[in-house]
Amino acid sequence: MVELEELAATIESLPEVLLALLSPLDAEVLTRRPAHGEWCALEVIGHLITCEGPAFRDRIRRIVEGEPEIGNVDIHKLMAAESFETGDLNDLVARLRAERVVSARYLRSIATNDLDRTAEHVTYGTLSAGDFAHEWPFHDQDHLQQILDAVKPRYLESMSAPMRTAMSEA
């Protein structure tokens, strides 16, 4: 099992990683959807913001506090309340950073054995607080890859045909 401090530090670091990666890019790149129905980079950040409480911190807290059952979270419904694709990168990252400070503080406040506490999930059966604590950085890294996939075409467009062929074979 990964230590709580590593989990807290990892989730806390993501806003700075996103800012370093995305700050040089213009709005056109940040709002480009890689395919119809997929999220642009700003929408992925919006997703991370909307997930923070309901999908991770709140579920862990409820399990640690002894709630016997946890349900699904309708993240798409939560995201529909805001148009993240029109947001400002710095503002979105600041919102995520503020949430992550609270979340990392919470993870650091619980005992390691709290991660063993469980609740019944309506779809997946018995899940532990540790399951959600470990899914958190995994989820971040999945979405970081999604952001990379959304912005990489920016550079591919400027490569020669032979280089694009070489890149597609790599």
FIVEXVO-191230 format. One line per field, with one value per atom (N, C-alpha, C, O): z, x, y; atom name. Coordinates in nm, 3 decimals, padded with zeros to 5 digits. Each point is the difference from the previous one (the first is absolute). Example, Ala and Ser with C-alpha at 12.3 -4.5 7.8 and 13.67 -1.06 7.14 Angstrom:
BEGIN
c3 [00.780, 00.000, 00.000, 00.066, -00.138, 00.006, 00.073, 00.017]
c1 [01.319, -00.089, 00.090, 00.104, -00.139, 00.082, -00.077, 00.051]
c2 [-00.569, 00.119, 00.120, -00.002, 00.107, 00.119, 00.109, 00.111]
a [N, CA, C, O, N, CA, C, O]
END
This chain:
BEGIN
c3 [00.000, 00.000, 00.000, 00.069, -00.147, -00.008, 00.127, 00.047, 00.006, 00.122, -00.025, -00.111, 00.214, -00.010, -00.043, -00.078, 00.129, -00.037, -00.150, -00.063, 00.006, -00.143, -00.079, -00.098, 00.142, -00.066, 00.007, -00.100, 00.219, 00.019, -00.085, -00.067, 00.069, -00.076, -00.150, -00.075, 00.031, -00.143, -00.049, -00.102, 00.175, -00.047, 00.014, -00.078, 00.178, 00.022, -00.110, -00.026, -00.038, -00.101, -00.136, -00.080, 00.053, -00.135, -00.049, -00.116, 00.195, -00.054, -00.056, -00.103, 00.171, -00.049, -00.127, -00.090, 00.082, -00.121, -00.117, -00.107, 00.128, -00.105, -00.044, -00.120, 00.215, -00.033, -00.081, -00.099, 00.141, -00.073, -00.142, -00.095, 00.081, -00.129, -00.095, -00.119, 00.172, -00.085, -00.014, -00.095, 00.184, -00.006, -00.133, -00.047, -00.015, -00.127, -00.116, -00.104, 00.118, -00.111, -00.008, 00.102, -00.224, -00.017, 00.018, 00.010, -00.006, 00.028, -00.105, 00.032, -00.157, -00.106, 00.030, -00.021, 00.069, 00.031, 00.124, 00.004, 00.096, 00.126, -00.015, 00.082, -00.187, -00.019, -00.115, -00.032, -00.028, -00.111, 00.054, 00.088, -00.142, 00.035, -00.097, -00.121, 00.172, -00.090, -00.093, -00.108, 00.148, -00.082, 00.050, 00.112, -00.197, 00.038, 00.128, 00.011, 00.084, 00.125, 00.106, 00.112, -00.147, 00.099, 00.060, -00.059, 00.176, 00.070, -00.048, -00.035, 00.034, -00.022, 00.134, 00.103, -00.107, 00.121, 00.115, 00.114, -00.144, 00.107, 00.061, 00.120, -00.203, 00.053, 00.087, 00.097, -00.130, 00.085, 00.137, 00.102, -00.100, 00.128, 00.075, 00.122, -00.193, 00.062, 00.060, 00.109, -00.179, 00.051, 00.130, 00.096, -00.093, 00.122, 00.117, 00.113, -00.142, 00.104, 00.052, 00.121, -00.213, 00.042, 00.071, 00.083, -00.115, 00.066, 00.141, 00.085, -00.061, 00.122, 00.127, 00.076, -00.053, 00.121, -00.010, 00.074, -00.166, -00.001, -00.032, 00.060, -00.151, -00.042, 00.088, 00.007, 00.060, 00.077, 00.148, 00.085, -00.055, 00.141, 00.079, 00.110, -00.164, 00.074, 00.019, 00.105, -00.207, 00.013, 00.105, 00.083, -00.086, 00.100, 00.139, 00.092, -00.076, 00.131, 00.047, 00.116, -00.205, 00.039, 00.041, 00.098, -00.169, 00.036, 00.135, 00.086, -00.068, 00.126, 00.117, 00.110, -00.133, 00.107, 00.022, 00.088, -00.165, 00.026, -00.079, 00.032, -00.134, -00.081, -00.067, -00.058, 00.064, -00.052, -00.151, -00.057, -00.010, -00.144, -00.068, 00.054, -00.173, -00.084, -00.139, -00.044, -00.023, -00.132, -00.111, 00.021, -00.138, -00.116, 00.006, 00.068, -00.139, -00.012, -00.147, -00.086, 00.058, -00.139, -00.034, 00.008, -00.045, -00.030, -00.124, -00.005, -00.093, -00.120, 00.035, -00.057, 00.150, 00.046, 00.070, -00.022, 00.106, 00.070, -00.099, 00.015, -00.115, -00.100, -00.087, -00.047, 00.025, -00.085, 00.059, -00.070, 00.199, 00.067, -00.037, 00.032, -00.100, -00.031, -00.136, -00.039, -00.034, -00.130, 00.018, -00.020, 00.057, 00.029, -00.123, 00.014, -00.133, -00.121, -00.026, -00.077, 00.140, -00.014, 00.117, 00.008, 00.084, 00.118, -00.030, -00.107, 00.202, -00.007, 00.068, 00.111, -00.179, 00.054, 00.142, 00.088, -00.066, 00.133, 00.107, 00.112, -00.147, 00.096, 00.031, 00.116, -00.220, 00.023, 00.084, 00.091, -00.121, 00.078, 00.143, 00.093, -00.073, 00.136, 00.078, 00.118, -00.185, 00.067, 00.036, 00.110, -00.204, 00.028, 00.113, 00.088, -00.089, 00.105, 00.137, 00.097, -00.089, 00.128, 00.051, 00.118, -00.209, 00.038, 00.044, 00.099, -00.169, 00.030, 00.134, 00.069, -00.031, 00.132, 00.108, 00.095, -00.109, 00.096, -00.001, 00.105, -00.224, -00.013, 00.057, 00.073, -00.105, 00.051, 00.152, 00.068, -00.015, 00.147, 00.060, 00.104, -00.168, 00.051, -00.002, 00.100, -00.212, -00.006, 00.108, 00.060, -00.036, 00.102, 00.142, 00.094, -00.079, 00.134, 00.041, 00.119, -00.212, 00.036, 00.032, -00.043, 00.117, 00.036, -00.112, -00.074, 00.063, -00.105, 00.009, -00.102, 00.225, 00.012, -00.040, -00.020, 00.009, -00.050, -00.145, -00.045, -00.027, -00.140, -00.015, -00.108, 00.216, -00.003, 00.020, -00.023, 00.065, 00.023, -00.133, -00.104, 00.107, -00.124, 00.006, 00.106, -00.224, -00.016, -00.124, -00.086, 00.077, -00.116, -00.108, 00.024, -00.141, -00.114, -00.074, -00.015, -00.030, -00.061, -00.125, -00.035, -00.032, -00.124, 00.016, -00.054, 00.128, 00.000, 00.125, 00.007, 00.090, 00.120, 00.104, 00.010, 00.067, 00.111, -00.051, -00.069, 00.104, -00.034, 00.127, 00.092, -00.088, 00.119, -00.025, -00.114, 00.222, -00.010, -00.076, -00.077, 00.099, -00.070, -00.150, -00.078, 00.036, -00.144, -00.062, -00.105, 00.169, -00.055, 00.014, -00.088, 00.198, 00.019, -00.107, -00.047, 00.009, -00.102, -00.141, -00.093, 00.076, -00.132, -00.036, -00.118, 00.218, -00.021, -00.088, -00.105, 00.142, -00.089, -00.132, -00.103, 00.105, -00.123, -00.096, -00.119, 00.172, -00.076, -00.055, -00.117, 00.200, -00.046, -00.118, -00.100, 00.113, -00.103, -00.130, -00.109, 00.121, -00.120, -00.071, -00.123, 00.200, -00.061, -00.045, -00.093, 00.157, -00.050, -00.139, -00.089, 00.071, -00.132, -00.100, -00.116, 00.160, -00.087, -00.046, -00.117, 00.209, -00.035, -00.100, -00.099, 00.125, -00.093, -00.139, -00.101, 00.095, -00.129, -00.070, -00.123, 00.199, -00.059, -00.053, -00.097, 00.157, -00.043, -00.092, -00.066, 00.061, -00.086, -00.148, -00.068, 00.015, -00.142, -00.036, -00.116, 00.213, -00.021, -00.064, -00.088, 00.131, -00.049, -00.124, -00.087, 00.081, -00.114, -00.129, -00.106, 00.115, -00.116, -00.066, -00.121, 00.197, -00.052, -00.048, -00.045, 00.055, -00.044, -00.147, -00.052, -00.013, -00.139, -00.007, 00.100, -00.218, -00.020, 00.042, 00.068, -00.107, 00.044, 00.153, 00.055, 00.012, 00.146, 00.062, 00.096, -00.150, 00.052, -00.018, 00.088, -00.200, -00.022, 00.104, 00.059, -00.037, 00.100, 00.139, 00.076, -00.042, 00.131, 00.014, 00.109, -00.217, 00.008, 00.014, 00.046, -00.084, 00.012, 00.133, 00.037, 00.035, 00.128, 00.109, 00.113]
c1 [00.085, -00.085, 00.089, 00.101, -00.141, 00.072, -00.032, -00.113, 00.214, -00.017, -00.092, -00.004, -00.068, -00.090, 00.073, -00.053, 00.173, 00.076, 00.029, -00.009, 00.044, 00.025, -00.128, 00.002, -00.113, -00.127, -00.034, -00.038, 00.052, -00.032, 00.091, -00.047, 00.176, 00.095, -00.023, 00.015, -00.052, -00.023, -00.122, 00.007, -00.118, -00.118, 00.019, -00.055, 00.131, 00.024, 00.087, -00.008, 00.091, 00.093, -00.064, 00.054, -00.167, -00.057, -00.027, 00.031, -00.086, -00.025, 00.126, -00.005, 00.118, 00.124, 00.048, 00.052, -00.070, 00.036, -00.084, 00.053, -00.183, -00.088, 00.037, 00.002, 00.028, 00.036, 00.129, 00.009, 00.091, 00.127, -00.019, 00.061, -00.142, -00.023, -00.083, 00.029, -00.132, -00.099, 00.015, -00.054, 00.124, 00.012, 00.053, -00.046, 00.142, 00.050, -00.099, 00.022, -00.128, -00.092, -00.109, -00.042, -00.003, -00.106, -00.138, -00.014, -00.086, -00.138, -00.049, -00.076, 00.117, -00.045, 00.042, -00.077, 00.198, 00.051, -00.071, -00.037, 00.018, -00.061, -00.148, -00.055, -00.009, -00.143, -00.026, -00.115, 00.220, -00.014, -00.038, 00.067, -00.173, -00.041, 00.068, -00.006, 00.070, 00.071, -00.094, 00.041, -00.166, -00.101, -00.137, -00.014, -00.085, -00.138, -00.039, 00.018, -00.071, -00.045, 00.108, -00.030, 00.155, 00.108, 00.024, -00.036, 00.096, 00.026, 00.128, 00.098, -00.101, 00.122, 00.077, -00.051, 00.172, 00.084, -00.070, 00.007, -00.073, -00.067, -00.116, -00.024, -00.047, -00.109, 00.052, -00.065, 00.181, 00.058, 00.033, -00.025, 00.080, 00.027, -00.131, -00.006, -00.098, -00.132, -00.050, -00.058, 00.081, -00.038, 00.075, -00.059, 00.187, 00.077, -00.053, -00.005, -00.035, -00.058, -00.131, -00.021, -00.066, -00.131, 00.009, -00.084, 00.187, 00.018, 00.054, -00.025, 00.098, 00.080, -00.076, 00.041, -00.150, -00.077, -00.082, 00.024, -00.121, -00.095, 00.060, -00.042, 00.136, 00.050, 00.112, 00.023, 00.048, 00.116, -00.009, -00.027, 00.049, 00.010, -00.125, 00.010, -00.127, -00.125, -00.024, -00.046, 00.077, -00.019, 00.094, -00.041, 00.166, 00.096, -00.048, 00.000, -00.040, -00.047, -00.120, -00.007, -00.088, -00.119, 00.036, -00.056, 00.146, 00.042, 00.071, -00.029, 00.121, 00.076, -00.095, 00.022, -00.125, -00.096, -00.102, -00.085, 00.093, -00.083, -00.128, -00.081, 00.061, -00.121, 00.006, 00.103, -00.211, 00.004, -00.011, 00.040, -00.095, -00.023, 00.044, -00.016, 00.073, 00.031, -00.054, -00.008, -00.029, -00.060, 00.089, 00.116, -00.175, 00.068, -00.007, -00.085, 00.175, 00.002, -00.022, 00.071, -00.168, -00.027, 00.086, -00.046, 00.170, 00.095, -00.046, 00.019, -00.078, -00.045, -00.108, -00.003, -00.082, -00.102, 00.066, -00.039, 00.138, 00.071, 00.073, 00.002, 00.059, 00.074, -00.092, 00.040, -00.162, -00.093, -00.038, -00.051, 00.075, -00.036, 00.093, -00.028, 00.139, 00.098, 00.063, 00.017, 00.016, 00.066, 00.150, 00.055, 00.011, 00.143, 00.083, 00.107, -00.155, 00.078, 00.016, 00.087, -00.169, 00.015, 00.075, 00.015, 00.031, 00.070, 00.142, 00.055, 00.002, 00.139, 00.088, -00.029, 00.136, 00.089, 00.046, -00.007, 00.053, 00.051, -00.108, 00.025, -00.145, -00.111, -00.038, -00.023, 00.016, -00.035, 00.105, -00.033, 00.160, 00.107, -00.002, 00.025, -00.054, -00.010, -00.113, 00.015, -00.126, -00.111, 00.040, -00.028, 00.094, 00.045, 00.102, -00.004, 00.096, 00.102, -00.065, 00.039, -00.138, -00.068, -00.066, 00.007, -00.072, -00.060, 00.107, -00.019, 00.129, 00.104, 00.067, 00.042, -00.031, 00.056, -00.089, 00.050, -00.181, -00.095, 00.009, 00.003, 00.003, 00.002, 00.129, -00.004, 00.116, 00.128, 00.004, 00.050, -00.101, -00.006, -00.087, 00.034, -00.146, -00.086, 00.072, -00.001, 00.063, 00.072, 00.107, 00.019, 00.050, 00.105, -00.057, 00.072, -00.202, -00.060, -00.054, -00.026, 00.009, -00.058, 00.111, 00.115, -00.150, 00.096, 00.009, -00.096, 00.211, 00.021, -00.104, -00.050, 00.016, -00.099, -00.141, -00.087, 00.062, -00.129, -00.022, -00.114, 00.223, -00.010, -00.058, -00.048, 00.051, -00.055, -00.151, -00.063, 00.005, -00.145, -00.072, 00.048, -00.164, -00.072, -00.145, -00.056, -00.001, -00.144, -00.043, 00.081, -00.210, -00.055, -00.034, -00.074, 00.130, -00.032, -00.117, -00.004, -00.090, -00.122, 00.027, -00.081, 00.191, 00.031, 00.114, -00.007, 00.111, 00.124, 00.023, 00.100, -00.188, 00.017, 00.085, -00.003, 00.078, 00.077, 00.123, 00.085, -00.077, 00.115, 00.052, -00.076, 00.205, 00.062, 00.033, 00.006, 00.015, 00.048, 00.132, 00.027, 00.055, 00.127, -00.017, 00.082, -00.188, -00.026, -00.014, 00.058, -00.136, -00.021, 00.125, 00.030, 00.042, 00.123, 00.104, 00.071, -00.063, 00.095, -00.051, 00.079, -00.210, -00.055, 00.025, 00.014, -00.008, 00.012, 00.119, -00.021, 00.146, 00.112, -00.005, 00.044, -00.097, -00.016, -00.094, 00.029, -00.140, -00.098, 00.067, -00.019, 00.096, 00.072, 00.090, 00.002, 00.073, 00.096, -00.070, 00.049, -00.164, -00.080, -00.039, 00.011, -00.056, -00.044, 00.116, -00.015, 00.129, 00.118, 00.036, 00.033, -00.041, 00.023, -00.105, 00.033, -00.156, -00.106, 00.032, -00.020, 00.070, 00.038, 00.116, -00.002, 00.101, 00.112, -00.047, 00.045, -00.136, -00.053, -00.076, -00.002, -00.061, -00.075, 00.091, -00.036, 00.153, 00.087, 00.114, 00.059, -00.027, 00.110, -00.019, 00.099, -00.221, -00.016, 00.055, 00.033, -00.024, 00.055, 00.138, 00.034, 00.045, 00.136, 00.007, 00.084, -00.170, -00.003, -00.029, 00.054, -00.142, -00.039, 00.120, -00.002, 00.103, 00.116, 00.112, 00.104, -00.123, 00.101, -00.021, -00.111, 00.220, -00.009, -00.073, -00.012, -00.035, -00.070, 00.088, -00.049, 00.178, 00.082, 00.013, 00.001, 00.008, 00.011, -00.131, 00.002, -00.115, -00.130, -00.013, -00.053, 00.101, -00.002, 00.087, -00.040, 00.159, 00.090, -00.063, 00.014, -00.083, -00.063, -00.117, -00.025, -00.045, -00.113, 00.048, -00.076, 00.199, 00.056, 00.072, 00.033, -00.010, 00.075, -00.083, 00.047]
c2 [-00.118, 00.118, 00.124, 00.006, 00.092, 00.127, 00.080, 00.002, 00.063, 00.080, 00.120, 00.054, -00.015, 00.115, 00.127, 00.079, -00.059, 00.121, 00.003, 00.106, -00.220, -00.004, 00.029, 00.074, -00.132, 00.027, 00.149, 00.060, -00.002, 00.141, 00.089, 00.092, -00.120, 00.082, -00.014, 00.097, -00.216, -00.022, 00.077, 00.067, -00.077, 00.073, 00.151, 00.078, -00.037, 00.142, 00.061, 00.120, -00.202, 00.051, 00.024, 00.076, -00.137, 00.007, 00.142, 00.028, 00.063, 00.134, 00.067, 00.066, -00.082, 00.062, -00.068, 00.066, -00.198, -00.073, 00.052, 00.028, -00.014, 00.049, 00.141, 00.030, 00.055, 00.138, 00.005, 00.072, -00.149, -00.002, -00.055, 00.051, -00.151, -00.064, 00.086, 00.008, 00.056, 00.065, 00.151, 00.057, 00.009, 00.147, 00.053, 00.104, -00.172, 00.053, -00.008, 00.063, -00.138, -00.025, 00.106, 00.056, -00.028, 00.099, -00.062, -00.122, 00.207, -00.044, -00.098, -00.091, 00.107, -00.090, -00.143, -00.093, 00.076, -00.133, -00.055, -00.117, 00.201, -00.043, -00.036, -00.073, 00.125, -00.027, -00.098, -00.029, -00.021, -00.095, -00.138, -00.054, 00.001, -00.137, -00.096, 00.021, -00.124, -00.093, -00.076, -00.042, 00.024, -00.066, 00.044, 00.049, -00.067, 00.036, -00.074, -00.121, 00.196, -00.061, -00.015, -00.040, 00.071, -00.008, 00.138, 00.102, -00.101, 00.126, 00.066, -00.067, 00.200, 00.077, 00.005, -00.044, 00.098, 00.004, 00.074, -00.044, 00.156, 00.077, -00.079, 00.009, -00.085, -00.082, -00.114, -00.038, -00.015, -00.104, 00.059, -00.063, 00.184, 00.066, 00.023, -00.019, 00.059, 00.016, -00.129, -00.001, -00.108, -00.132, -00.030, -00.049, 00.079, -00.024, 00.083, -00.047, 00.171, 00.086, -00.060, -00.008, -00.034, -00.050, -00.135, -00.032, -00.046, -00.131, 00.012, -00.085, 00.188, 00.012, -00.034, -00.088, 00.157, -00.028, -00.127, -00.095, 00.092, -00.112, -00.137, -00.099, 00.093, -00.132, -00.052, -00.121, 00.210, -00.045, 00.040, -00.085, 00.212, 00.043, -00.037, -00.054, 00.082, -00.026, -00.150, -00.043, -00.035, -00.145, -00.057, -00.081, 00.122, -00.049, 00.039, -00.082, 00.208, 00.048, -00.082, -00.040, 00.016, -00.075, -00.143, -00.052, -00.011, -00.136, 00.002, -00.083, 00.175, 00.009, 00.027, -00.050, 00.129, 00.031, -00.111, 00.012, -00.118, -00.117, -00.014, -00.086, 00.168, -00.018, -00.137, -00.036, -00.039, -00.137, -00.011, -00.101, 00.206, -00.006, 00.127, 00.110, -00.126, 00.117, -00.026, -00.115, 00.221, -00.014, 00.054, 00.034, -00.028, 00.056, 00.152, 00.057, 00.006, 00.145, 00.033, -00.052, 00.137, 00.039, 00.122, 00.115, -00.143, 00.108, 00.080, 00.121, -00.188, 00.072, 00.103, 00.109, -00.144, 00.095, 00.118, 00.115, -00.143, 00.107, 00.091, 00.122, -00.184, 00.079, 00.084, 00.107, -00.152, 00.073, 00.135, 00.087, -00.070, 00.125, 00.115, 00.115, -00.144, 00.103, -00.027, -00.116, 00.222, -00.013, 00.016, 00.108, -00.215, 00.006, 00.037, 00.059, -00.095, 00.029, 00.150, 00.040, 00.042, 00.146, 00.061, 00.122, -00.206, 00.049, 00.045, -00.026, 00.093, 00.045, -00.105, -00.044, 00.004, -00.103, 00.033, -00.086, 00.207, 00.035, -00.007, -00.045, 00.088, -00.007, -00.145, -00.035, -00.048, -00.141, -00.070, -00.076, 00.100, -00.063, 00.051, -00.077, 00.205, 00.054, -00.068, -00.030, 00.006, -00.071, -00.143, -00.047, -00.021, -00.135, 00.000, -00.086, 00.182, 00.010, 00.018, -00.065, 00.152, 00.025, -00.129, -00.031, -00.042, -00.128, -00.100, -00.072, 00.068, -00.098, 00.029, -00.094, 00.218, 00.033, -00.062, -00.061, 00.077, -00.057, -00.152, -00.063, 00.005, -00.145, -00.060, -00.099, 00.159, -00.050, 00.011, -00.090, 00.200, 00.017, -00.110, -00.057, 00.026, -00.106, -00.134, -00.072, 00.036, -00.128, -00.010, -00.105, 00.217, -00.001, -00.011, -00.033, 00.062, 00.000, -00.136, -00.022, -00.069, -00.130, -00.099, 00.016, -00.117, -00.104, -00.104, -00.022, -00.038, -00.101, -00.111, -00.047, 00.005, -00.108, 00.043, -00.085, 00.218, 00.046, -00.042, -00.014, -00.007, -00.040, -00.141, -00.037, -00.041, -00.135, -00.003, -00.103, 00.213, 00.004, -00.015, 00.045, -00.108, -00.029, 00.045, 00.028, -00.022, 00.026, -00.077, -00.035, 00.012, -00.069, 00.103, 00.095, -00.116, 00.084, -00.065, -00.122, 00.204, -00.053, -00.083, -00.086, 00.110, -00.071, -00.101, -00.111, 00.147, -00.078, -00.084, -00.071, 00.079, -00.080, 00.072, 00.123, -00.200, 00.055, 00.075, -00.057, 00.184, 00.084, 00.064, 00.030, -00.009, 00.060, 00.147, 00.047, 00.024, 00.138, 00.001, 00.092, -00.194, -00.011, -00.016, 00.049, -00.118, -00.012, 00.139, 00.027, 00.058, 00.134, 00.087, 00.080, -00.095, 00.077, -00.034, 00.088, -00.215, -00.042, 00.026, 00.019, -00.019, 00.031, 00.146, 00.034, 00.051, 00.145, 00.037, 00.061, -00.096, 00.035, -00.077, 00.051, -00.172, -00.078, 00.075, 00.012, 00.037, 00.078, 00.126, 00.033, 00.036, 00.119, -00.033, 00.072, -00.181, -00.035, -00.042, 00.028, -00.095, -00.030, 00.129, 00.010, 00.087, 00.126, 00.087, 00.079, -00.091, 00.070, -00.054, 00.078, -00.209, -00.059, 00.049, 00.026, -00.013, 00.051, 00.142, 00.035, 00.047, 00.138, -00.003, 00.073, -00.156, -00.010, -00.041, 00.056, -00.152, -00.044, 00.112, 00.006, 00.083, 00.110, 00.110, 00.068, -00.048, 00.110, -00.044, 00.085, -00.212, -00.047, 00.033, 00.029, -00.032, 00.034, 00.139, 00.026, 00.061, 00.135, -00.010, 00.079, -00.173, -00.014, -00.089, 00.021, -00.118, -00.091, 00.075, -00.031, 00.131, 00.079, 00.069, 00.025, 00.004, 00.074, -00.092, 00.048, -00.177, -00.096, -00.034, 00.005, -00.041, -00.044, -00.134, -00.071, 00.037, -00.128, -00.118, -00.090, 00.087, -00.113, -00.010, -00.110, 00.226, -00.003, -00.046, -00.077, 00.122, -00.047, -00.150, -00.069, 00.016, -00.144, -00.069, -00.100, 00.153, -00.058, 00.001, -00.096, 00.206, 00.013, -00.099, -00.051, 00.024, -00.091, -00.145, -00.086, 00.059, -00.135, -00.020, -00.113, 00.222, -00.009, -00.060, -00.014]
a [N, CA, C, O, N, CA, C, O, N, CA, C, O, N, CA, C, O, N, CA, C, O, N, CA, C, O, N, CA, C, O, N, CA, C, O, N, CA, C, O, N, CA, C, O, N, CA, C, O, N, CA, C, O, N, CA, C, O, N, CA, C, O, N, CA, C, O, N, CA, C, O, N, CA, C, O, N, CA, C, O, N, CA, C, O, N, CA, C, O, N, CA, C, O, N, CA, C, O, N, CA, C, O, N, CA, C, O, N, CA, C, O, N, CA, C, O, N, CA, C, O, N, CA, C, O, N, CA, C, O, N, CA, C, O, N, CA, C, O, N, CA, C, O, N, CA, C, O, N, CA, C, O, N, CA, C, O, N, CA, C, O, N, CA, C, O, N, CA, C, O, N, CA, C, O, N, CA, C, O, N, CA, C, O, N, CA, C, O, N, CA, C, O, N, CA, C, O, N, CA, C, O, N, CA, C, O, N, CA, C, O, N, CA, C, O, N, CA, C, O, N, CA, C, O, N, CA, C, O, N, CA, C, O, N, CA, C, O, N, CA, C, O, N, CA, C, O, N, CA, C, O, N, CA, C, O, N, CA, C, O, N, CA, C, O, N, CA, C, O, N, CA, C, O, N, CA, C, O, N, CA, C, O, N, CA, C, O, N, CA, C, O, N, CA, C, O, N, CA, C, O, N, CA, C, O, N, CA, C, O, N, CA, C, O, N, CA, C, O, N, CA, C, O, N, CA, C, O, N, CA, C, O, N, CA, C, O, N, CA, C, O, N, CA, C, O, N, CA, C, O, N, CA, C, O, N, CA, C, O, N, CA, C, O, N, CA, C, O, N, CA, C, O, N, CA, C, O, N, CA, C, O, N, CA, C, O, N, CA, C, O, N, CA, C, O, N, CA, C, O, N, CA, C, O, N, CA, C, O, N, CA, C, O, N, CA, C, O, N, CA, C, O, N, CA, C, O, N, CA, C, O, N, CA, C, O, N, CA, C, O, N, CA, C, O, N, CA, C, O, N, CA, C, O, N, CA, C, O, N, CA, C, O, N, CA, C, O, N, CA, C, O, N, CA, C, O, N, CA, C, O, N, CA, C, O, N, CA, C, O, N, CA, C, O, N, CA, C, O, N, CA, C, O, N, CA, C, O, N, CA, C, O, N, CA, C, O, N, CA, C, O, N, CA, C, O, N, CA, C, O, N, CA, C, O, N, CA, C, O, N, CA, C, O, N, CA, C, O, N, CA, C, O, N, CA, C, O, N, CA, C, O, N, CA, C, O, N, CA, C, O, N, CA, C, O, N, CA, C, O, N, CA, C, O, N, CA, C, O, N, CA, C, O, N, CA, C, O, N, CA, C, O, N, CA, C, O, N, CA, C, O, N, CA, C, O, N, CA, C, O, N, CA, C, O, N, CA, C, O, N, CA, C, O, N, CA, C, O, N, CA, C, O, N, CA, C, O, N, CA, C, O, N, CA, C, O, N, CA, C, O, N, CA, C, O, N, CA, C, O, N, CA, C, O, N, CA, C, O, N, CA, C, O, N, CA, C, O, N, CA, C, O, N, CA, C, O, N, CA, C, O, N, CA, C, O, N, CA, C, O, N, CA, C, O, N, CA, C, O, N, CA, C, O, N, CA, C, O, N, CA, C, O, N, CA, C, O, N, CA, C, O, N, CA, C, O, N, CA, C, O, N, CA, C, O, N, CA, C, O, N, CA, C, O]
END
